Amino acid sequence: MARSLAAILLLAGLLSGCVLQSRAPLFSDSDSRLVFGEGQFKALMFGLKDGKWVREDDRVSLASAGTHYVASDGKKDDEIALAFVPLSGKWHVVQASDVRNPAVYMFAEVNKGSADIYPLSCSALKSDAALAKWIEFTGDDCFINADAPPAELFTALLARRGEATSRIEIVH
């Protein structure tokens, strides 16, 4: 996998696959919004280290496609669709998906030209018995059940979110 794409995967919270997933995307393109506007952008990525945002070396491109973004390092086989689904105010559910892997979910607190990313770690979710009816735990992985109501699930998860671990900043 290309270095830039690995960085966007890290940014998206796919640290070691131990984040909330679904076997098929829960949201359609019509659910998503272009939170950074329409067009093609370069994005800088930051990680949280010792309480400060530290810029990563890599940049990725984001291009609007319908009402989602395609994140890429320039290679067609390594594109990831990023859908920002409005939840409440500045809060969005981000659905990251490609053709080879399950869809992955995280939260984004969107501000003008940037988004702080909050991963949904399986280990943190596993300790919450109230979520067991909606989430299946398999080893270190966790998957949203097909019959889970997305709006209710993500509203409940937002109240239990942890800390932001990454930031995307759009540069023009």
N, C-alpha and C positions, 0 to 999 in steps of 0.2 A: 504494500500500500504506500502510496506517495506520502512524503513528509507533510505537505500542506494538508492533505486530507486527514492524516492522523491527527493533526492539530485541531481540525474542526470536529473530529470525533471526540477528542478530549474535551473540547469546549462544550460539546453537546452533552457531556455527562456520561459518555459510554466507557468510562474509565476501564473497567474490566468485564463489561457485560453484565454487571450486577446492578442494573438499574431497571426501573419499571418498563415493561415491554408489552406489546400485543402481537399476536401472530399475524394479524392483518390490521392495516391502519383503521383507527376508529373514526377519524374525521375525513371528510371529503374536501376538495378544493374550495367549495362554496362556503365552508365553515371558517376558512382562514382569512387573514387580513395582511396586507402589505404594510407592516409597521414601520419600515424604513423608506417607504415610497416605492414608486415604480422605476425600474431601470436596472442598470448594472453597476455594482459597487465593489470596491475593495474593502475588506474588513480586517481590522487589527484585532488581535486576540490578547487577552490578559488573563493571568491566573492569580489567585489570591495566595500570597506568601507572607507569613508573619504579619497578617492584618493589613497588608498593602497590596494594591494592584500592580503587578509586574508584567510588562509587555513581553509577549512571546515573540520569537524570531519570525515566525511564519505569518503570511497573509493568505487569505483565501478570497475567491471572488464569489459574490452573491449576485444572482440575476433573477429578476422577477419572471415568473412563468405562471400565468393565470393569477391566482391570489396567494401563491406561495413563492418561496425562493429556492433556487438551485444553488447549492454550495459546491464549489469545484476547485480543483487545482489545475484545471485545464484538460483533464483526460475524461472522456465521455464515460468510461467504465467506472470512474470513481466519484460520480455525482451523488449528492445526498439532497433529498427534498426536505426543506424546513418549512413547516406550516405553523404559523403563529395564530392560535385560536383564542379569541378574546374570552376572558373569564370574569374579571371584575376590575374596573378601573385600569390601572397600568399593568395588571396581571394577565398573562397569557399562558396557555398550555402550548408547549412546543412539541410537535410531532416530527421526529427525524426518521426518515425512511429511505431505503434504497431497494433495488429489485432482489437482492440476495439475502437480506436479513429481516428479522422482525422489526416492527416500528418501535421506536424508543420515545419515552416521554419525560419531560422536565418542565419546570416553570421558568418563565422569563418575566422580569420586571422591566418593562420597556419605558425608556425615556427618549427624548429627542436624540436620534442618531446613535443610541446605544441600548444594550439589553444586558442586565445581570442575569446569569443562568444559575438556577437552583436544581441540581440533580435530585431524582427520586430514588434513593438508594434502597435496594432490596433489604439489606440488613436493618435499616431503620424502620422500614415498613413492616417487617416480620414481627416486630415486638408490639404491634398495634392490633389487638384481637378484633376490634371493630371493623377492620378492613378485610378480614379473612373471607367474608362472603363475596367480595369482589375480586380478590387477588389470589392466584394459585402460586404457591412457592414450590420450586423444583430445584433442589440443591441451593446454589447461590443465586439462581435466577428467579425472577418473579414476572408473572404474566397476568394481564387483566382478563378476567373471565368474559366470555362472549356475551353473556347476558347482563353484564354490569352497565348501569346507566352512567355514561361519561360525565354529564354535567354534575350529577350528585357525587360521583366518585372524586372528580377533580376539585370540587368545592370543599369536600371533606379533607382532601390531601393538602390543599392550600393552607388550611388552618393548622396543619402539622408540618409545614415546610421547615427545612433546616436553614442553613446559611448559603449564600451565593458562593460559588467556587470559581466561576469564570465570568468574563465580560466580553461582549462583542462591541467594537466601536466601528462605525461606518466612516470611511474616508472617501472623499469624492475625487 
